[in-house]
Amino acid sequence: MKHSYLMFGILCAILMLNIIFTQYMVHQYFFENYRTAIVFGALNIILFPVAILVYKKDQKAQRRES
């Protein structure tokens, strides 16, 4: 069950972006910049399906190797 290091790196980058976007969204909400908070919230939501697609692609590639 060896996974691709590239896919692992991409998933780690997506997780890092999720953390950054969430922190920035909360910060902007605190300072009442609601439009910016909504933009970063939407970016955070968009990253979730991207992570699922990367994970499924890695799983599919692993099944082909087996």
LINRAMO-V43843 format. One record per helix or strand. SS is the DSSP state (h for helix, s for strand). FROM is the first residue (numbers start at 1). TO is the last residue. If there is no record, write none. Layout:
# LINRAMO-V43843
<<SS:FROM:TO> <SS:FROM:TO>>
This chain:
# LINRAMO-V43843
<<h:5:30> <h:34:65>>
